[in-house]
Amino acid sequence: MQTLPESTACLSSIDPEQSIAGPLGFPHELPNGLDHPDKKLRCLLIQPRFEQTNYWNFVESARAIGAKATAPPLGLMTVAALLPQTWEFELVDLNVGPLEQSSWDRADLICTGGMLPQQPGILELVRRANCEGKFVVVGGPDPTSQPQIYHEADAVVMGEGELTIPMWLDAWRAGNPRGVFESPLKPDVTQTPTPRFDLVRFDDYLHVGVQSSRGCPYNCEFCDIIELFGRRPRVKKPEQFLAELQKLYDLGYRGWVDFTDDNFIGNRKLIKPLLVALKQWNEEHNYPFVFSTEASVNLADDIELLELMRDVQFRYVFLGIESPDEETLIHTQKRINTVHPIIERVRTIYDYGISVAAGLIIGFDTDKPGTDKPMIRFIQESGISLSMIGLLSALPNTQLTRRLTKERRLIDSNHRWIDDPNAKYELRSLESKDQTISGLNFVTTRDRVEIYRELHNIIEAVYSPKAFMDRVIDTTKRLKIQNKHIPDAWEFKRMFKGFRTIAWRMLADRRTRWLYMRNFIQAAMMGPTKFEYAHTITGSFLHFDAQTQKMLVALRQSIDFAENHAEYPRSVHDIPPLMNEPPDSSLPLAPVTSCREPINHAS
């Protein structure tokens, strides 16, 4: 197999940190054959690599069953469905394997894009395309948030493609395909076509993603979802969504399907009819899938919704818990998490056979000294095995970043303090790193070294073999799963390979051997459904353990840098006053405000 080289002489002449000033794109003429988009063109869609050193990328779990990556790129598959269907498409996921030179040479144009951690990979592809005279288009969350970083691309298609891809194609037909294409409107997702699932190999992935809605009704200060997709959740029609599942079914896929919604229950009034229709479809198709999704914690307060999710075979839900501290939740405008005790809500969800994963963050302004101890206690008592703990990060174009800019607290990607309350903030991902160690890109209220040490303590404690395995068996006991899904031969083969890999590696490790045997025996006595759950979650320890060891090393390096090398203030108390400020002025915390009333959140 001939693959693209990692670097070329052409690329070496381009400075990755060069100024972003200047017009979008290089001033070369359009490549031959690209004078009109209605021709039959060869489009190469490329998913850039994600850094594997992070808690969010379950590569070890994928490899255990013989897969190569977590999930196929739903965004690019949707883009392919929105582009002219007279085109010939090829989708290459660099998380699965390398890009063949023949695929690159054959393409008339390149479409790529993604999120902040993929920024270095996107820019590498853009520069390679420019060097070789390929027309390149970028889109996705990071180009939408920071289009100026992608000025070398021929076109930046911002926002949601249902509106901006037609804008770009129309401009192309008028003879001007280059530029930045943006719409202030939000598209009607009921018109979104079925993604081109046929462009990927299901064998390569741990699960497949679908999307039933976009947007979230809440107003979390640190979140960029509401900036990208709005606070009025838009939901697909039931028959439209079922057509997507039918396509997966017809292509032969069975097993785990993830709803990639920003907040699955953001518009419960519309999502419930979709679940009712899905229940009937499941019965007619003999329950070919099990599902997971992301939702807000108030899922636990809607029993009718939980019953529907149980009946259609939801097995996992990711909750943005953020912090067990009520003051912190209120400060960051996440009051919804304070209505009822979080652990009670988590256990209510367990009662409907749905396991909980959670996002937790430290580094908020209101975090108190010793945040690590209550965080560890909460994780262990809740039994949440898949707890993603990370540092707060100020993302571009969020309320948090706008506030920190005014307070002169931002730190740029080169670790330089931005002492300008009017600065335009730009977040460069010089390396594809996880939020766990690349957060705190701002001056903290507490000494940042203290925060690093607390995170070190948290992940060292909760991802120790005993703590993790205790949570697995505790949650297995609590879950009330009603299993209706029977794996087919393809799924069973993957499950058997995963079982063998997990068992061999856990038994070979002295740290986990007896804990694994304990859980194995106890789970087996609970029946095959609970045993399958316990063994699957146990397998994720292979992922979390490997990442934890890397994270601990990285955090120790961060502590050393902050103590001995950093030139920015270690806390807000070290920020010098502006020239026209009184010497004794101080930076107050942002006022504590309650969430605004949720939009379109009928139950």
JORAKA-V128421 format. One line per field, one symbol per residue. burial: b if it has 24 or more other C-alpha atoms within 12 Angstrom, else e. A space follows every 50 residues. Layout:
burial: ???
This chain:
burial: eeeeeeeeeeeeeeebeeeeeeebbbeeebeeebbbbeeebbbbbbbbbb bbbbbbbbbbbbbbbbbbbbbbbbbbbbbbbbbeeeebbbbbbbbbeebe eebbeebbbbbbbbbbbbbbbbbbbbbbbbbbbbbbbbbbbbbbbbbbbb bbbbbbbbbbbbbbbbbbbeebeeeebbbbbbeeebbebeebbbbbbbbb bbbbbbbbbbbbbbbbbbbbbbbbbbbbbbbbbbbbbbebbbbbbbebbe eebbbbbbbbbbbbbbbbebbbbbbbbbbebbeeeebbbbbbbbbbbbbb beeebbbbbbbbbbbbbbbbbbbbbbbbbbbbbbbbbbeebbbebbbbbb bbbbbbbbbbbbbbbbbbbebbbbbbebbbbbbbbbbbbbbbbbbbbbbb bbbbbbbbbbbbbebebbbeeeeebbbbbbbbbbbbbbbbbbbbbbbbbb bbbbbbbbbbbbbbbbbbbbbbbbbbbbbbbbbbbebeeebeebbeebbe bbbebbeeeeebeebbbebbebbeeeeebbbbbbbbbbbbbbbbbbbbeb bbebbbebbeebeeeeebbbbbeebbeeeeeeeeeebebeeeebeeebee bee
